[in-house]
Amino acid sequence: MSNAKHVIAVEARTEFGDNPSRRLRRASRIPAVVYSKGKEARAISLSADEWKVIAGHGVNMITLIENGKEVPVLVKEVQINHLKDYVVHIDFMEVDLTAEIEANVPVHAINAADASLHGGVLEQAVHELAVTCRPDCLPEIIKVDVSKIEQTITAADLVLPEGVKAAVPADTIIFAVAFPQEKAAAEGEEGANEPEAINEKKAEARAAAKEAKK
């Protein structure tokens, strides 16, 4: 977990719609909304340059400076124009630092080059893990050491930061070693069963046709 505090100043927005949003983006600012439980959503804007620096850390929680007040928020959605490479809009969710939340955290494998797979291939089944914790304990990324993987790594095998719990069943597979020959054999069995299934359907159709003629 990163202990860095990512802070960015924001300004209130009073104009809405496509044209005001385009003017903001031309001024190197990003339109955004802060959602709060039990409160009205607030329209804001923030510096595109400052956001680019923060986004480079892959953060999922930041602190907004809004009217001189610190507001802890989760990054809920970032809309990006991939064709022109700019951020269109951001949704934030204000959080209570004393209450637990559930959030998704990216999962990355480390030491994959050192893994002894015995001819197998490392496959990642979960790329984002749902966790519960206080907002100030929320990790930016979960790193999983796969150097000693034998068959699978489940949620129960993960070493999570203090105060962080997986919000998925303990037997949820995160990483697994797949063996190409076994996969090919399984696919071959499925293929072999297909003609049999087709023949069964044809026989059922013929029987239904006979019944209809009676």
N, C-alpha and C positions, 0 to 999 in steps of 0.2 A: 504494500500500500504506500502511496506517495503521501508525505506529510506536507507537501507544498500547498499553499493557499492561493488559488487562482482568483484574482479580483479584477473586475472590469466595471468602469463607470457607465451608467446608462442615462438616457434622457427620455422624458415623457413625450408621446406622440399625440398630436391633436388632429392631424389630418389622416384620412384613410383612403384606400383605393389604389388603383394601379399607378396613376400619375404621381401622387405623393410618394409612393414607394420607389418609383423609378428615380425621382429627384433625390431621395435619400441615398440610393445606391450610387448615383452619380457623385454625391458628396462623400463617398467612401463610408457610408453608414449602412447598417443592416436593420430592417424593421423586425420587431420581435414582439412577443406577448408573454406576460407573466401570469400564470394561472395559480390561484390560491384556493385552498379548500375553505368554503364558507364565505369567500369574498369575490368581488367582481374582478374579472380579468383586467390587466393593465397593459396598455399598448406602450411600447418603449422603442428606442433605437440604440444601437451601440456601434462603436468604431469597428469597421471591417478589418483594419490593420491589427488592432488589439485582439480581436477575435481570432485572427489567423495565427497569432502567436500562441494563444491559449489552446486552440484546437489542435495545434501541433503536438501537444502533450497527450492527446487522446482522452481528455477529461470527461467525466460524466457529472461532476458537481462543481459549481463555481459560486463565488460570492459577488452579487451585484451591489454596486454603490448607487442607491436610488434615493434622491433627495437627501444626501448626506447620511443615509442609514444603510447598514449592511443587511442584505437580504440573501440568505442561503437558498440556492435553487438547484434542481436537477435539470440537466439538459434532456428534454423529452424528445424533440424532433428538430433536425436541421434539414431544411429543404435546399438542395443545391442544383444549380443549372450546370450540369456536367459539360454541356456543349461549349458554353462560354466561360466555365470555371469561375463561378461566383456564388456566394450564398444568397438565396432568395429570401429566406425567412427562418426565424428560430422560435421554437416554443420552449418556455421554461416552466417548471413547476416549483413553487415555493414550498419549503419543507420546514418542519419543526425539528431542530437538532436534538431534542430530548426524546423523540418518538422514533420507533423502528419503522423502516420503510422496506419495500421490496423493489429491487432494481436488477436489471441485466448487466452483467460485467463481461467484457471480452475475455476469452480463454486462449492462451498461447502456449504452445509446446516449447520447452527448452531442452537442450542436450539431445535433440533428435538424432544428430550425427553419431552420438555415442551409443545409441540404442542397439542392442543385439536382437535382431528380429528373426534370425534363422530362416531367411528367405521370404519372410512376410513383408507386408507393406503397412506402414502406420496410417490409420485412418482416424480422422477426428469427427466424432459424432455430434458434439456440442461445441458451437463456436461462441455462444453467449450463455453464461450460467446465471440463472435467477438466484439471488441471494437476499437474505434479510439481515439488517443491521441498522445501527443509528447512522444518519447521514454523514457524520464526521468520521465514521469508520469505513465508509464505502471505498473499496479499492478501485483504482483506475483500470487495473488489469489483473487477471489471475494467471500466474505462470505455473505450469505443470511440468515437472521433471519426468521425462519419458525414457530416460537412459536405462532404467531397470524394468521396463515394461515386459511382461511375459505374454499375457493374452489380452487383458483389458485393464483399464483404469476407470473406476466408477466414482460417483460423487462421494461415496464413503471413504475413498482413498485420498481425496484431496486434502492438502494442508492449507487451510484458509487462515487469514489474519485473525487475531484475537477480536472477538465480538462479531464475527461474520459467520453466518450459517447458510448452507445451501438450502434453497427453497424448492428442491426437487427430491424425488425418492432416492434413498441411499444407493439403490442398485442401478441408477441411471448411468449408462455407459458414456464416458467422456471421450476416451481414446480406446482403440482396439487394434490388434494386429490381424490383418487379413492375409490369408495365404492364397496366391493366385490359382494354384492347382485345385484347391477346395472350392473356390468360387466357380471355376470353370466346370467342375464336376457337378455342382449344384445346378448351374445353368443347363448343363447337358441333360440332367434328370428332368428338369422342367420341360425342356424341348421334347424329350422322349414321350412325355405324358400328353403332349398336345394332340398328336394324331388319335390317341385313344379317346380323348375327350371329344374330339370332332366326330369320331365314329359313333360315340354314344348319342350325341345330339342328332345325328342323321337317323339312327335307329329310332329314337323317340319321335322324330318327325314322321317317319314312315308309319309307325304304329298309330299316331294321331290321324294320319290320312286315311288309314284303313277303317278306323272307328267312325270317321266322318261319312264314309261311303255306306255304312250299314244302315 
